[in-house]
Amino acid sequence: MSAESRRSFLTTAALGMTGAASTAAAPPQEPATSPGGQRLPLRIGHRAASMKMVGNFDVFKLARQIPGLDGVELQIAHGQPNLRDFDAVRRYKREAHRWGMKIPSLAGVWDRGVSIRHSPVAGINLLQSIRAAEMLGASVILVAFFRDNAPDMNDEASYGPVVELLRGAAPRAAEAGVVMGLENSLSPADNKKLADLVAHPSVKIYCDMYNFSYYGHADQIVSGIKLLGNDRICQVHVKNGKRLIEEPGQIKDWQALFAALNEIGYEGWYVFESQHSGNAQLISSTTKNIEYMRKVCRMPEA
């Protein structure tokens, strides 16, 4: 990307988002019927980074080989090419259209070395990422911050600047039809507090049940899903290391977690973030994971 193109990109991102666009829709999934009417379709994606396809335009071609997979979560700032380059954004959009796949969300919003708490350019990275999501028709960007990069929600001096940063970017996200989904090492209660302090519909929680357990909140996942509720959860990551989703691991009872999401009426995307040894194992295990998800996830009625 030339210096002139990059300057144009930064200027456009900083001044605002215009000209919303969308990717071509994948073939519609037939929803299950119920006595009360028609249920919403279950939408399942996979993260490109977990597919080991960052910076690879063939990611949609590979995803199309997995029965029941509807979309791919792309990485923004990592890989070559990446979504800081408008030409790459346009190419990804064409490839998604070509293979009939959707782009529900984007991850990897931070340039190398940038964090939400410690970097003066964090706001610029958010605006750049919102712009890329708008161009691709993605409705969610994953805003990640873990451990030392996460604010202390008991200390206003720690969380206050994060709240102000998110409040500043939220109107631009709303104009672009994009939600900033917060994924972090905080507890469900602290995530609720943070989202409620920002108090904007374009800032919600990207729910990762595995991470809740990994960062010490295993006993709060079911109650935390209910505490956050459908209004605050914008998207859900699903992963279980190298195991199938239904197998006990970091999470002991997956069915209870999906039951909690069913109970709150969650109707968004489920995006796999599983580990894979290669393409053959990716296709095989993801096909099995999708079969399991179809058994345990009950989308609400339209």
N, C-alpha and C positions, 0 to 999 in steps of 0.2 A: 504494500500500500504506500503510495507516494506521500511525501510530507504535506503537499497541498490537499490531497484527499483526506488525510488524517485531521488537518486543521478544520476542514469543512465538516467532518464528522463530529468533532468536539463542539464546534459552534452550533450545529444543528441540534445536538443533544442538549446543550445548555439552554438554548432559546425555547425549546418546547417540541412536542411531538405532534406531527400532522400527517395526514394521509394514511389513515389506518388501512391495513391490508390483511388478508387472511389466506391461509393455505387451502388447497382443495380438500374437500371432505373425503374421508375414506368411505368405502362402501358401508352403508348403514348396517348396524347389528340388529337383528330381530330381537325385540324385547320380550321377556317372559310375560305372560298374562296372568292376572289374578282375578278373583271374584269382584274386587273393587274397581277394576279398570286395567290400565296398562302400566307396567313398570318401566322406569327409565333404563336405557341400555347401560351395562357395565362397561366402563372405559378403562383400558389397561395399556400402559406404556412401559418403556424401558429406558433407563438412563444410558446415553451414549458412552459415557466414561466407564460404566460397568461392563459395557459390551466391548471395551477396548477399541473404540472407534472414534476417539476424539480427533477432530480435524480430517475425518475421512467421509467424503461425500457418498460413499457406498453404504453408509449406515442404514439408510432406508431400504435399500435392496436386501440387506441381511435381515432387517426387521420383518420384511414382507414374507420371509420364509417361515415365520413362527405363526401358526394358526391362532387367531384370536387376539393378536397384538395389534393395537390400533394406532400407536404413536411412539415418538422418540423425544426424550428430554435432552436437548443439546447443551453443550458447554459454550460459554460466552468468551472468556478471556484466555483460554488455554488451548494449546494445539496450534498447528499451522496447516492451513489457514484457520483463523478464528472469526468470531462474530463482531470484532472491532472493525473488520474490513467489509464495507458495503458490498463489494463484488462477491465475497464469500457468502454473505447473507442472501443475496439474490440467487446464487447457485444452490444453496441449501433449500431455498423456497421452491426452485424449479424441480429439484430432486424429490422433495416431499410430494409435490404434485404428480410427478412421473410415476411414483410407486404407490400413490394412493394412501399416503400416511399423513397423520397430523403431527403437529409440534405443540403439545399442550403446555410446555414449560421450558424455561432455560435455567441452567445452573452455572456456577462458576463466575459470579458477577465481578469478583475482585481481581485486579491486576496483581501480578506477583509482588508480595510484600505489603499489600494493602489490607487493612482491616477496618471494621466498622467503628472501632473505638479509637484507633491510634493513628489514622491516616487522614491528612487534610484533603486528599483527593477522593475520599470515599463517596462523597456526594456526586462527584463527576462520574465515577464508575456506575453508580445507581442510574443516573440519567442516560448514560450510554447504553446500559443494559435494558432499560425501559424502551428506548428507541429501537433496539434490535428486536425485542419481543413484539413491538407494534408492527414492524415490517414483516415479521414471520407469522403474525396472527396467533402468537402464544399468549395465553391469558395469565400466566404466573411466571414470576422470576423468583428463584430460590435465593434468599438472602441469608447466608450462613455465617455463624460466629460461635466458636467453641472455646471452652476453658478460659484462658486469660483474655481472649478477645470478646468474651461475653460480659455484659455489665453485671455488677453486683446490684441486685434489685432491692437490697436493704440500704443502699447508699445513693442518695439522689445525685451526688457529685459524679457517680459512676454511670448511672442510667440516664441522667438528664440530657447529656449531649447526644446520646443515641436516639432518644425520643425526639429531640429537635431535628436531627438529621432525617429521620423517617417522616416526620411531619412536613419537612421542607420538600421531600421528593414525592409525597403522596398525591398532591394535586396533579402533578405531571403524569403519574401513573394512572390516575383516574381518567384524564383526558385521552390517554392511549388505550384504555380498556384493559389495564394490566393491574394485577394484584402482586404486592411484594409479600412473599411467603417466608416468614422467619423460621429458620431451622437452627437449633443451637443445643447447648448442653444444659440449659436451664430446666427447672421442673415445670410441669404443666401449670401449676399455680403462678409461678413467676412469668411464664409466657403469657398467661391471661392478664397479669398485671401490666406487662409491657405493652401488649396490644391495646388494652383499655386506656393506658396513658396517652398513647398516640391518638386513639379515638378517631380513626379514619377508616372507611370501608375498603380502602386500597391497601391496608396493612393487616394481614392475617397470619395464621400459623400454618407452616408446612409441617404436618404431623409425621414424625418418624418414630414409630413405636420401639424399634430396635435401639435407637439412640437414647430414648427415655430410659430404657433398661441399662444400657451400657454406661450412661453417665450417672447411675446411682438412684434412679427413680422408678425401679421395677414395680414397687408396690403401689405406685400411683397411676399406672397407665390407664386402667379401665376407668377409674374415677376421674382421671385427668381428661380423658376423651369426653366424658360427660360434662365436666366442668368447662372445658373449652367450647363444646357445643358446635353444632353445624354452622352457626353464624361466624365462628372464628377460624374454623379449619378450612383452608382453601384447597389443599391437596395432601395426599398421603404417600409416603415412601414405604415400600415393602422390601425387606431384605432379611436374610438369615445366614449370612456368610456363604459357605459353600454347600450348605444343606438346602433341601427343598423347603419351601415355606411351611408346609404342614408338620415338619419334623421338629421336635424339641431341641432347643439350643440356648442361645441367649434369652429367647422368649420360650416359656414353658407351655403356655396355652394360647396358641394363635386364635383358636376359635372364639375364645372369650373376648379377645380384642376386636375381632371383626363383628361380633355380636353387639359390642358397645357402639361401633360405628353405624351398624344397622339401626340401633335404637335411637340414635340422635338424628337419623334421616340423612346421613352423609350421601351426597350424590355426585361428588367430583371424581377426578381421575385417581387411580391407583398406579404408581410408577415403581417398577422393580429396580432395585439397586443391588442385585445379587452378584456374587463373584463367580467367574467362569474360567475354565481351563482352556477353552478354545471354542470355535464357532459351533462345532457339532454338539458339544455339551451344553452350550448356551441354548441352542434350539431345542434340545431334548428336555432339559430341566425347566426352561421357561414354558414350554408346552404343558408340562405336568403342573407347574405352578398356576397356570391360567385355568386348567381344569379344576384345581382345588378352589381357586377363588370363585369360580362360577357356582360351586356348591355352597360356599359359606357367606358370600356377600349378597345381601338382599337390598337392591336399590329401591328407593321410594317410588310410589306411584305418581304419575304425572298429574 
